[in-house]
Amino acid sequence: MTALPLERERLDIASKVPPVTIVFWLIKICATTVGETGGDAVSMTLGWGYALSSALFLAIFLVAATSQIAAKRYHPFIYWAVVVATTTVGTTMSDFLDRTAGLGYAWSSLIEFAGVLLVLFLWYRTTRVIQFENITSRTGECFYWLTILVSNTLGTALGDFVADDTGLDLGFARGAALFGGLLVLIALVYFFTKISRVFLFWAAYVLSRPLGATLGDTLTKPRDTGGLNLSRISSSLVIAGAMVVLILLTLNWRRSDPDAVHRTAPDVGGNPMNG
């Protein structure tokens, strides 16, 4: 009899992470794009600067993440609010390291990539498993969000590095096309190989951030630098509206299939590279 409450707790915790579908990735790309345009809107358009903007978005992230972790079940708007918060704080923190601290895009990307690997290593050493759907502990959930925060910070620097600093003169639009192509490649690998789903998920998660960063810069940067010179605030509101529509679609699907709330990915076992 005592196993039933424990099983219910495990299911409730696991259900707080949405299933990874094509709509998940569409919402994620919107979240990373609005993180770029929204972060730039506060730091540049409103003139807050990178340090103060980073402090603001970090505070928002901590509040949203605390609400998400404390919740007993999946709340899509809370979940995606945390994701957006990681992308905005990632944008301003990365820009602070790149420009204010003077590290540059290449060094920032290397440091932040090392940070992602370190968080994943600590996650595995602590829980003996790295996952992305069937997360059934508070510790795993904390590592999940920490990985997302660091990976979204990396993605901003990586997007800027590829667009501006590689010497290939890719610019924002072609940089977005490059990262989009890499995501398509990962999708093909997913469908046609047996490579670890955990590895592919986190690789796609990291790459979707520079895709959003370059898309956001394509929309809002001046025309003489390869952008469309659209308003950062207006662009952010439109993209956020698209996110809301997509989230509402997932809510309708969940209502039509109530059992999906407790449907999770199979356990990947103790090896972080297992699928």
C-alpha positions as CSV (number, residue, x, y, z in Angstrom):
1,M,0.0,0.0,0.0
2,T,2.9,2.4,0.7
3,A,4.1,2.1,-2.9
4,L,1.0,3.9,-4.3
5,P,1.7,7.3,-2.8
6,L,5.3,7.0,-3.8
7,E,4.3,6.1,-7.4
8,R,1.8,9.0,-7.4
9,E,4.6,11.4,-6.3
10,R,6.9,10.1,-9.0
11,L,4.3,10.5,-11.7
12,D,3.4,14.0,-10.5
13,I,7.0,15.1,-10.6
14,A,7.6,13.5,-14.0
15,S,4.5,15.1,-15.5
16,K,5.9,18.6,-14.8
17,V,8.2,18.2,-17.8
18,P,6.4,18.3,-21.1
19,P,6.7,15.6,-23.7
20,V,9.3,16.4,-26.4
21,T,7.4,16.8,-29.6
22,I,7.7,19.0,-32.7
23,V,5.5,21.6,-30.9
24,F,7.9,21.5,-27.9
25,W,10.7,22.5,-30.3
26,L,8.6,25.2,-32.0
27,I,7.8,26.7,-28.6
28,K,11.5,26.4,-27.6
29,I,12.7,28.3,-30.7
30,C,10.1,31.0,-30.0
31,A,11.3,31.2,-26.4
32,T,14.9,31.5,-27.4
33,T,14.1,34.2,-30.0
34,V,12.0,36.2,-27.6
35,G,14.8,35.8,-25.0
36,E,17.2,37.5,-27.5
37,T,14.8,40.3,-28.5
38,G,13.5,40.8,-25.0
39,G,16.9,40.8,-23.4
40,D,18.1,43.4,-25.9
41,A,15.0,45.4,-25.5
42,V,15.7,45.9,-21.7
43,S,19.5,46.2,-21.9
44,M,19.7,48.4,-25.1
45,T,16.3,49.9,-26.0
46,L,15.4,50.8,-22.4
47,G,19.0,51.5,-21.5
48,W,19.4,49.3,-18.5
49,G,22.8,48.0,-19.5
50,Y,23.9,44.4,-19.4
51,A,24.8,44.1,-15.7
52,L,21.5,45.6,-14.3
53,S,19.5,43.7,-16.9
54,S,21.2,40.4,-15.9
55,A,20.4,41.1,-12.3
56,L,16.7,41.7,-13.2
57,F,16.3,38.6,-15.4
58,L,18.2,36.4,-12.9
59,A,15.8,37.5,-10.2
60,I,12.9,36.7,-12.5
61,F,14.4,33.3,-13.3
62,L,14.9,32.5,-9.6
63,V,11.2,33.3,-8.8
64,A,9.9,31.4,-11.8
65,A,12.2,28.4,-11.2
66,T,11.2,28.3,-7.5
67,S,7.5,28.2,-8.5
68,Q,8.2,25.5,-11.1
69,I,10.1,23.3,-8.7
70,A,7.6,23.8,-5.8
71,A,4.7,22.9,-8.0
72,K,3.1,19.4,-7.7
73,R,2.2,19.0,-11.3
74,Y,3.0,20.4,-14.8
75,H,1.9,24.0,-15.4
76,P,2.8,24.8,-19.0
77,F,2.8,28.6,-18.5
78,I,5.1,28.3,-15.4
79,Y,7.3,25.9,-17.2
80,W,7.7,28.0,-20.3
81,A,8.1,31.2,-18.2
82,V,11.2,29.6,-16.7
83,V,12.5,28.8,-20.1
84,V,12.0,32.3,-21.3
85,A,13.7,33.6,-18.1
86,T,16.7,31.5,-18.8
87,T,17.0,32.8,-22.4
88,T,16.7,36.5,-21.3
89,V,19.2,36.2,-18.5
90,G,21.4,34.1,-20.9
91,T,21.3,36.9,-23.4
92,T,22.2,39.7,-21.0
93,M,24.8,37.6,-19.1
94,S,26.5,36.5,-22.3
95,D,26.5,40.0,-23.6
96,F,28.0,41.2,-20.3
97,L,30.8,38.7,-20.6
98,D,31.4,39.3,-24.3
99,R,31.3,43.1,-24.3
100,T,31.5,44.6,-20.8
101,A,34.0,42.1,-19.4
102,G,35.8,42.0,-22.7
103,L,36.1,38.2,-23.1
104,G,34.8,38.2,-26.6
105,Y,32.5,35.7,-28.3
106,A,35.1,32.9,-28.7
107,W,36.3,32.8,-25.1
108,S,32.8,33.2,-23.7
109,S,31.6,30.3,-25.9
110,L,34.4,28.1,-24.7
111,I,33.9,29.0,-21.0
112,E,30.1,28.5,-21.2
113,F,30.5,25.2,-23.1
114,A,32.8,24.0,-20.3
115,G,30.1,25.1,-17.9
116,V,27.4,23.0,-19.6
117,L,29.8,19.9,-19.5
118,L,30.5,20.6,-15.9
119,V,26.8,20.8,-14.9
120,L,26.1,17.6,-16.8
121,F,29.0,15.9,-15.1
122,L,27.9,16.9,-11.7
123,W,24.3,15.9,-12.5
124,Y,25.5,12.4,-13.4
125,R,27.8,12.1,-10.4
126,T,25.0,13.1,-8.1
127,T,22.1,11.2,-9.5
128,R,23.8,8.6,-11.7
129,V,21.5,9.5,-14.6
130,I,21.0,12.4,-17.0
131,Q,17.5,12.7,-18.4
132,F,15.1,15.1,-20.2
133,E,11.6,13.7,-19.7
134,N,11.3,11.1,-17.0
135,I,12.7,13.3,-14.2
136,T,11.4,12.0,-10.9
137,S,13.3,13.9,-8.2
138,R,13.8,17.4,-7.1
139,T,17.5,17.1,-7.4
140,G,17.1,16.0,-11.0
141,E,14.8,18.9,-11.7
142,C,17.2,21.4,-10.2
143,F,20.0,20.1,-12.4
144,Y,17.6,20.1,-15.4
145,W,17.0,23.8,-15.0
146,L,20.6,24.6,-14.2
147,T,21.6,22.9,-17.5
148,I,19.1,24.9,-19.4
149,L,20.2,28.2,-17.9
150,V,23.9,27.5,-18.7
151,S,23.1,26.1,-22.2
152,N,21.0,29.1,-23.1
153,T,23.8,31.5,-22.0
154,L,26.2,29.5,-24.2
155,G,23.8,29.7,-27.1
156,T,23.8,33.5,-27.1
157,A,27.6,33.7,-27.3
158,L,27.8,30.9,-29.8
159,G,25.2,32.6,-32.1
160,D,27.1,35.9,-32.0
161,F,30.4,34.1,-32.5
162,V,29.2,32.3,-35.7
163,A,27.5,35.4,-37.1
164,D,30.3,37.9,-36.4
165,D,33.6,36.4,-35.4
166,T,34.4,33.3,-37.5
167,G,35.7,35.3,-40.5
168,L,33.2,33.7,-42.8
169,D,31.0,36.8,-42.8
170,L,27.9,34.7,-42.3
171,G,25.8,37.4,-40.7
172,F,22.6,36.8,-38.8
173,A,20.3,35.3,-41.4
174,R,22.9,32.8,-42.7
175,G,23.9,32.0,-39.2
176,A,20.3,31.2,-38.4
177,A,20.2,29.0,-41.5
178,L,23.3,27.2,-40.4
179,F,21.9,26.4,-36.9
180,G,18.6,25.4,-38.4
181,G,20.4,23.0,-40.7
182,L,22.3,21.5,-37.8
183,L,19.0,20.9,-36.0
184,V,17.6,19.2,-39.1
185,L,20.7,17.0,-39.1
186,I,20.1,16.1,-35.5
187,A,16.5,15.2,-36.3
188,L,17.7,12.9,-39.1
189,V,20.1,11.3,-36.8
190,Y,17.3,10.8,-34.3
191,F,15.0,9.1,-36.8
192,F,17.6,7.0,-38.6
193,T,20.2,6.0,-35.9
194,K,20.2,4.6,-32.4
195,I,22.4,7.3,-31.0
196,S,21.5,8.2,-27.4
197,R,18.3,10.2,-27.2
198,V,19.6,12.0,-24.1
199,F,22.7,13.2,-26.0
200,L,20.6,14.3,-29.0
201,F,18.1,16.1,-26.9
202,W,20.8,18.2,-25.1
203,A,22.7,18.8,-28.4
204,A,19.4,20.1,-30.0
205,Y,18.7,22.1,-26.9
206,V,22.0,23.9,-27.0
207,L,21.8,24.5,-30.8
208,S,18.2,25.9,-30.7
209,R,19.4,28.8,-28.5
210,P,21.9,30.2,-31.1
211,L,19.2,29.7,-33.7
212,G,16.8,31.9,-31.7
213,A,19.6,34.4,-31.0
214,T,20.4,34.8,-34.7
215,L,16.7,34.9,-35.7
216,G,16.2,37.6,-33.1
217,D,19.1,39.6,-34.3
218,T,17.9,39.1,-37.9
219,L,14.6,40.8,-36.9
220,T,15.9,43.6,-34.8
221,K,19.5,44.6,-35.8
222,P,20.0,47.6,-38.1
223,R,19.9,47.0,-41.8
224,D,23.5,47.9,-42.3
225,T,24.5,45.0,-40.1
226,G,22.2,42.5,-41.8
227,G,19.0,42.9,-39.8
228,L,15.5,44.0,-40.6
229,N,15.6,46.9,-38.0
230,L,12.2,45.9,-36.4
231,S,11.3,47.1,-33.0
232,R,12.7,44.9,-30.2
233,I,9.7,45.4,-28.0
234,S,7.1,44.8,-30.8
235,S,9.0,41.7,-32.0
236,S,9.1,40.4,-28.5
237,L,5.4,40.8,-28.0
238,V,4.5,39.1,-31.4
239,I,6.8,36.2,-30.7
240,A,5.5,35.8,-27.1
241,G,1.9,35.8,-28.6
242,A,2.9,33.0,-30.9
243,M,4.2,31.1,-27.9
244,V,0.9,31.5,-26.1
245,V,-1.0,30.2,-29.1
246,L,1.3,27.1,-29.3
247,I,1.0,26.4,-25.5
248,L,-2.8,26.7,-25.7
249,L,-2.7,24.1,-28.5
250,T,-0.8,21.7,-26.3
251,L,-3.4,22.3,-23.5
252,N,-6.2,21.3,-25.9
253,W,-4.4,18.2,-26.9
254,R,-3.8,17.2,-23.3
255,R,-7.5,17.7,-22.5
256,S,-8.4,15.4,-25.4
257,D,-5.9,12.8,-24.1
258,P,-6.0,13.0,-20.2
259,D,-3.7,9.9,-19.9
260,A,-0.9,11.9,-21.6
261,V,-0.4,13.8,-18.3
262,H,1.3,10.8,-16.8
263,R,2.9,9.5,-19.9
264,T,6.7,9.8,-19.7
265,A,9.8,8.6,-21.6
266,P,11.2,5.3,-20.4
267,D,14.0,5.4,-17.9
268,V,17.4,5.8,-19.6
269,G,19.2,3.9,-16.9
270,G,22.4,4.8,-15.2
271,N,24.5,5.6,-18.3
272,P,24.0,9.3,-19.4
273,M,24.6,8.3,-23.0
274,N,21.8,5.7,-23.0
275,G,18.7,6.4,-25.1
